[in-house]
Amino acid sequence: MKKLNELLQELGISKVRLAKYLGVSRQMVYNYLDLDDINKWPKEKKLLLLQLLDIEDGDESTINNIAITTDYLMNIENRLNQTIKTGNTSDTYLDFKNLDKESQTLLTSIINIIKEKLTDERHHEENLYTFTYLNNLLQSLDNVPEIKYIFGYMSKTTGFTKVNEFKFNEDKQYIFEGILFTALTLYNNGGASRSRLTESHRRWEQEIEQKNEDKLSRTEQLNTLKIQALKELGYNKMTTENAEELLEKIAEIESRKV
């Protein structure tokens, strides 16, 4: 994956453009690139990336053999632009060929439900926000296992799934369902009010703000360290050739502050 990251950087493919090409959030791209093996990517996203780079696999030997010529760069640019252009139309093609029959049926059902809701003019705005949030949740599934428990709880509550059916970690799912039931019972029976929960909501807001600040602070810190490392080594930018040396220098600079 290190070679892949270096190649993407050398090709000038930003995380934002790659996210648009793959149809995911920028954070999800970071998550993918943090994995130690491209085979751990979702199969559809892995195939899209290999198609973009015009290679059959993501092995280091394959990546090392890529000749970055003007024609190669132009072809990648064309593929990026064409995919983004296609993705912005209502006739986006969905490739079902790598899905089994059950998965195809499920995906088709989900698409039809979402399309029906989004074409309901009476509730269009509300439905748009609802499915925007759903999209955000789906992109966070790998990092927040509780999302799956929420889906399971709601499926059981609405009668689609047997109450004692556990498809995930049974102990964690069981505990989470009990907590969620307690909270929703309090909510539905009028045992909760905005005034009573103001302090709790405020602490939650502060926790979210702190996480965002920590993330921003770390990004700024890394940028500062990179600039300092480039300066000390006498480089103008990070390249495939100096990346390893630069990362070692960043680590060395960080250790000075310990």
The 8 nearest C-alpha neighbors of each residue, nearest first, counted from 0:
[[1, 3, 2, 35, 36, 4, 37, 32],
 [0, 2, 4, 3, 5, 35, 59, 32],
 [3, 1, 5, 0, 4, 59, 6, 62],
 [2, 4, 0, 6, 5, 1, 7, 62],
 [5, 3, 1, 7, 2, 6, 0, 8],
 [4, 6, 2, 8, 3, 7, 239, 9],
 [7, 5, 9, 3, 8, 4, 10, 2],
 [8, 6, 10, 4, 12, 9, 5, 3],
 [7, 9, 11, 5, 6, 10, 12, 4],
 [8, 10, 6, 11, 7, 5, 238, 239],
 [9, 11, 7, 8, 12, 6, 72, 67],
 [10, 12, 8, 9, 13, 7, 6, 72],
 [13, 11, 7, 10, 8, 16, 17, 14],
 [12, 14, 15, 16, 11, 17, 8, 7],
 [13, 15, 17, 16, 18, 25, 28, 12],
 [16, 14, 18, 13, 17, 25, 19, 24],
 [17, 15, 19, 13, 18, 14, 20, 12],
 [16, 18, 20, 14, 19, 15, 21, 13],
 [19, 17, 15, 23, 21, 25, 16, 20],
 [20, 18, 22, 16, 17, 21, 15, 23],
 [19, 21, 17, 18, 22, 83, 16, 82],
 [22, 20, 18, 19, 23, 17, 44, 47],
 [21, 23, 19, 20, 18, 24, 86, 17],
 [24, 22, 18, 21, 27, 19, 25, 138],
 [23, 25, 27, 26, 18, 28, 22, 138],
 [24, 26, 28, 18, 27, 15, 14, 29],
 [27, 25, 29, 24, 28, 30, 23, 18],
 [26, 28, 30, 24, 29, 25, 31, 23],
 [29, 27, 31, 25, 30, 26, 18, 32],
 [28, 30, 26, 32, 27, 31, 33, 25],
 [31, 29, 27, 33, 28, 32, 26, 34],
 [30, 32, 28, 33, 29, 34, 27, 40],
 [31, 33, 29, 34, 30, 28, 0, 4],
 [32, 34, 30, 31, 29, 35, 0, 28],
 [35, 33, 32, 31, 36, 30, 37, 39],
 [34, 36, 0, 33, 37, 32, 39, 1],
 [37, 35, 38, 34, 39, 0, 40, 57],
 [36, 38, 39, 40, 57, 0, 45, 35],
 [39, 37, 36, 40, 45, 42, 41, 57],
 [38, 40, 37, 36, 41, 34, 35, 42],
 [39, 41, 38, 37, 45, 42, 31, 44],
 [42, 40, 44, 43, 45, 39, 38, 46],
 [41, 43, 45, 44, 40, 46, 38, 39],
 [42, 44, 46, 45, 41, 47, 97, 40],
 [45, 43, 47, 41, 46, 42, 21, 48],
 [44, 46, 42, 48, 47, 43, 40, 41],
 [47, 45, 49, 43, 48, 44, 50, 42],
 [48, 46, 44, 50, 45, 49, 51, 43],
 [47, 49, 51, 45, 50, 46, 52, 44],
 [50, 48, 46, 52, 54, 51, 47, 53],
 [51, 49, 53, 47, 48, 52, 46, 54],
 [50, 52, 48, 49, 53, 75, 47, 78],
 [51, 53, 49, 50, 54, 48, 75, 47],
 [54, 52, 50, 51, 49, 55, 75, 48],
 [55, 53, 49, 52, 56, 50, 57, 61],
 [56, 54, 49, 53, 57, 50, 61, 46],
 [57, 55, 54, 58, 49, 61, 62, 37],
 [56, 58, 37, 59, 61, 62, 49, 55],
 [59, 57, 61, 60, 56, 62, 0, 37],
 [58, 60, 62, 61, 63, 2, 57, 3],
 [61, 59, 63, 58, 62, 64, 57, 65],
 [62, 60, 64, 58, 59, 63, 57, 65],
 [61, 63, 59, 64, 65, 60, 58, 57],
 [64, 62, 60, 61, 65, 59, 2, 66],
 [63, 65, 61, 62, 66, 60, 59, 67],
 [66, 64, 62, 63, 67, 61, 54, 52],
 [65, 67, 68, 64, 71, 63, 62, 69],
 [68, 66, 71, 65, 72, 69, 10, 70],
 [69, 67, 71, 70, 66, 72, 73, 65],
 [68, 70, 72, 71, 73, 67, 74, 66],
 [69, 71, 73, 68, 72, 74, 67, 75],
 [72, 70, 68, 74, 69, 73, 67, 75],
 [71, 73, 69, 75, 70, 74, 76, 68],
 [72, 74, 76, 70, 71, 75, 77, 69],
 [75, 73, 77, 71, 76, 72, 70, 78],
 [76, 74, 78, 72, 77, 73, 51, 79],
 [75, 77, 73, 79, 74, 78, 80, 72],
 [78, 76, 74, 80, 75, 79, 81, 73],
 [77, 79, 75, 81, 76, 80, 82, 74],
 [80, 78, 76, 82, 77, 81, 75, 83],
 [79, 81, 77, 83, 78, 82, 84, 76],
 [80, 82, 84, 78, 83, 79, 77, 85],
 [83, 81, 85, 84, 79, 80, 86, 78],
 [82, 84, 86, 80, 85, 81, 20, 79],
 [85, 83, 81, 87, 82, 86, 80, 88],
 [86, 84, 82, 87, 83, 88, 91, 81],
 [85, 87, 83, 84, 88, 91, 82, 89],
 [86, 88, 84, 85, 83, 89, 91, 90],
 [89, 87, 90, 85, 86, 91, 84, 83],
 [88, 90, 91, 87, 86, 85, 92, 84],
 [91, 89, 88, 92, 85, 86, 87, 93],
 [90, 92, 86, 89, 85, 88, 93, 87],
 [91, 93, 90, 94, 85, 86, 89, 95],
 [94, 92, 95, 91, 90, 96, 107, 106],
 [93, 95, 96, 92, 97, 98, 43, 91],
 [96, 94, 98, 97, 93, 103, 99, 102],
 [95, 97, 98, 94, 99, 103, 93, 100],
 [98, 96, 95, 99, 94, 43, 42, 103],
 [99, 97, 95, 96, 102, 103, 100, 101],
 [98, 100, 102, 101, 103, 97, 96, 95],
 [99, 101, 103, 102, 104, 98, 105, 95],
 [102, 100, 104, 103, 99, 105, 98, 106],
 [101, 103, 105, 99, 104, 100, 98, 106],
 [104, 102, 100, 106, 105, 101, 98, 107],
 [103, 105, 101, 107, 102, 106, 108, 100],
 [106, 104, 102, 108, 103, 107, 101, 109],
 [107, 105, 109, 103, 108, 104, 102, 110],
 [108, 106, 110, 104, 105, 109, 103, 111],
 [107, 109, 105, 111, 106, 110, 104, 112],
 [110, 108, 106, 112, 107, 111, 113, 105],
 [111, 109, 107, 113, 108, 112, 114, 106],
 [110, 112, 114, 108, 109, 113, 115, 107],
 [113, 111, 115, 109, 114, 110, 108, 116],
 [112, 114, 116, 110, 115, 111, 117, 109],
 [115, 113, 111, 117, 116, 112, 110, 118],
 [116, 114, 112, 118, 113, 117, 111, 119],
 [117, 115, 113, 119, 118, 114, 112, 126],
 [116, 118, 114, 119, 123, 115, 113, 126],
 [119, 117, 115, 116, 120, 114, 123, 113],
 [118, 120, 116, 117, 123, 121, 122, 115],
 [119, 121, 123, 122, 118, 117, 124, 116],
 [122, 120, 119, 123, 124, 118, 125, 126],
 [123, 121, 125, 120, 124, 119, 126, 116],
 [122, 124, 120, 126, 119, 117, 125, 121],
 [125, 123, 127, 126, 122, 128, 120, 117],
 [124, 126, 128, 127, 122, 123, 129, 130],
 [127, 125, 129, 123, 128, 124, 122, 117],
 [126, 128, 124, 130, 129, 125, 123, 131],
 [129, 127, 131, 125, 126, 130, 132, 124],
 [130, 128, 126, 132, 127, 131, 125, 133],
 [129, 131, 133, 132, 127, 128, 134, 126],
 [130, 132, 128, 134, 133, 129, 127, 135],
 [131, 133, 135, 130, 129, 134, 128, 136],
 [134, 132, 130, 136, 135, 131, 137, 129],
 [133, 135, 131, 137, 132, 136, 130, 138],
 [136, 134, 132, 138, 133, 137, 131, 139],
 [137, 135, 133, 139, 138, 134, 132, 140],
 [136, 138, 134, 140, 139, 135, 133, 146],
 [137, 139, 135, 136, 140, 134, 27, 23],
 [138, 140, 136, 137, 142, 141, 143, 135],
 [141, 139, 137, 143, 142, 138, 144, 146],
 [142, 140, 139, 143, 144, 138, 137, 30],
 [141, 143, 139, 140, 144, 138, 145, 30],
 [142, 144, 140, 145, 141, 146, 139, 147],
 [145, 143, 146, 147, 140, 142, 141, 148],
 [146, 144, 148, 147, 143, 149, 175, 172],
 [147, 145, 149, 144, 148, 143, 140, 150],
 [146, 148, 150, 145, 149, 144, 151, 140],
 [147, 149, 145, 151, 146, 150, 172, 152],
 [150, 148, 152, 146, 151, 147, 153, 145],
 [149, 151, 147, 153, 148, 152, 154, 146],
 [150, 152, 148, 154, 149, 153, 147, 155],
 [153, 151, 149, 155, 154, 150, 148, 156],
 [152, 154, 156, 150, 155, 151, 157, 149],
 [155, 153, 151, 159, 157, 152, 160, 156],
 [156, 154, 160, 158, 152, 153, 162, 157],
 [157, 155, 153, 158, 154, 152, 159, 162],
 [156, 158, 154, 155, 159, 153, 160, 152],
 [159, 157, 155, 156, 160, 154, 161, 162],
 [158, 160, 154, 155, 157, 161, 156, 153],
 [161, 159, 155, 154, 158, 162, 164, 151],
 [162, 160, 164, 163, 155, 159, 158, 154],
 [161, 163, 155, 164, 160, 156, 158, 152],
 [164, 162, 161, 165, 160, 155, 173, 169],
 [163, 165, 161, 162, 166, 160, 155, 169],
 [166, 164, 169, 167, 163, 172, 168, 173],
 [165, 167, 164, 168, 169, 151, 172, 148],
 [168, 166, 165, 169, 172, 148, 147, 171],
 [169, 167, 171, 170, 172, 166, 165, 173],
 [168, 170, 172, 165, 171, 167, 173, 166],
 [171, 169, 173, 172, 168, 174, 175, 167],
 [172, 170, 174, 173, 168, 169, 175, 167],
 [171, 173, 169, 175, 170, 174, 148, 168],
 [174, 172, 170, 176, 171, 175, 169, 177],
 [175, 173, 177, 171, 176, 172, 170, 178],
 [174, 176, 172, 178, 177, 173, 179, 171],
 [175, 177, 179, 173, 178, 174, 180, 172],
 [178, 176, 180, 174, 175, 179, 181, 173],
 [179, 177, 175, 181, 176, 180, 182, 174],
 [178, 180, 176, 182, 181, 177, 175, 183],
 [179, 181, 177, 183, 178, 182, 184, 176],
 [182, 180, 178, 184, 179, 183, 177, 185],
 [181, 183, 179, 185, 180, 184, 186, 178],
 [184, 182, 186, 180, 185, 181, 187, 179],
 [185, 183, 181, 187, 186, 182, 188, 180],
 [184, 186, 190, 182, 183, 188, 187, 191],
 [185, 187, 183, 184, 191, 188, 189, 190],
 [188, 186, 184, 189, 185, 183, 190, 191],
 [189, 187, 185, 190, 186, 184, 191, 183],
 [188, 190, 191, 187, 186, 185, 192, 184],
 [191, 189, 185, 188, 186, 192, 187, 184],
 [190, 192, 189, 186, 185, 195, 193, 196],
 [193, 191, 195, 194, 196, 190, 189, 186],
 [192, 194, 196, 195, 197, 191, 200, 198],
 [193, 195, 197, 192, 196, 198, 191, 199],
 [196, 194, 192, 193, 197, 191, 198, 199],
 [195, 197, 199, 193, 194, 198, 200, 192],
 [198, 196, 200, 194, 199, 195, 193, 201],
 [197, 199, 201, 200, 196, 202, 195, 194],
 [200, 198, 196, 202, 201, 197, 203, 195],
 [201, 199, 203, 197, 198, 202, 196, 204],
 [200, 202, 198, 204, 203, 199, 197, 205],
 [203, 201, 205, 199, 204, 200, 206, 198],
 [202, 204, 200, 206, 201, 205, 207, 199],
 [205, 203, 201, 207, 202, 206, 208, 200],
 [206, 204, 208, 202, 203, 207, 209, 201],
 [205, 207, 203, 209, 204, 208, 202, 210],
 [208, 206, 210, 204, 209, 205, 211, 203],
 [209, 207, 205, 211, 210, 206, 212, 204],
 [208, 210, 212, 206, 211, 207, 205, 213],
 [211, 209, 213, 207, 212, 208, 214, 206],
 [212, 210, 214, 208, 209, 213, 215, 207],
 [211, 213, 209, 215, 214, 210, 216, 208],
 [214, 212, 216, 210, 211, 215, 209, 217],
 [213, 215, 211, 217, 212, 216, 210, 218],
 [216, 214, 212, 218, 217, 213, 211, 219],
 [215, 217, 213, 219, 218, 214, 212, 220],
 [216, 218, 220, 214, 219, 215, 213, 221],
 [219, 217, 215, 221, 220, 216, 222, 214],
 [220, 218, 222, 216, 217, 221, 223, 215],
 [219, 221, 217, 223, 218, 222, 216, 224],
 [220, 222, 224, 218, 223, 219, 225, 217],
 [223, 221, 225, 219, 220, 224, 226, 218],
 [222, 224, 220, 226, 221, 225, 219, 227],
 [225, 223, 221, 227, 222, 226, 249, 228],
 [224, 226, 222, 228, 223, 227, 221, 229],
 [227, 225, 229, 223, 224, 228, 230, 222],
 [226, 228, 224, 230, 225, 229, 231, 223],
 [229, 227, 225, 231, 230, 226, 249, 248],
 [230, 228, 234, 226, 232, 227, 231, 233],
 [229, 231, 233, 227, 228, 232, 226, 234],
 [232, 230, 228, 233, 229, 227, 234, 248],
 [233, 231, 229, 230, 234, 228, 245, 248],
 [232, 234, 230, 231, 229, 235, 228, 236],
 [235, 233, 229, 232, 236, 230, 237, 231],
 [234, 236, 229, 233, 237, 230, 226, 232],
 [237, 235, 234, 238, 229, 226, 241, 225],
 [236, 238, 242, 241, 239, 235, 245, 234],
 [239, 237, 240, 241, 242, 236, 9, 5],
 [238, 240, 242, 5, 241, 9, 237, 6],
 [239, 241, 238, 242, 243, 237, 244, 5],
 [240, 242, 244, 238, 243, 239, 245, 237],
 [243, 241, 245, 239, 244, 238, 237, 240],
 [244, 242, 246, 245, 241, 247, 240, 239],
 [245, 243, 247, 241, 242, 246, 248, 240],
 [244, 246, 248, 242, 243, 247, 241, 249],
 [245, 247, 249, 243, 248, 244, 242, 250],
 [248, 246, 250, 244, 245, 249, 251, 243],
 [247, 249, 251, 245, 246, 250, 228, 252],
 [250, 248, 246, 252, 251, 247, 228, 224],
 [251, 249, 253, 247, 248, 252, 254, 246],
 [250, 252, 248, 254, 249, 253, 247, 255],
 [253, 251, 249, 255, 254, 250, 248, 224],
 [252, 254, 250, 251, 255, 256, 249, 257],
 [255, 253, 251, 257, 256, 252, 250, 249],
 [256, 254, 252, 253, 257, 251, 250, 249],
 [255, 257, 254, 253, 252, 251, 250, 249],
 [256, 254, 255, 253, 252, 251, 250, 249]]
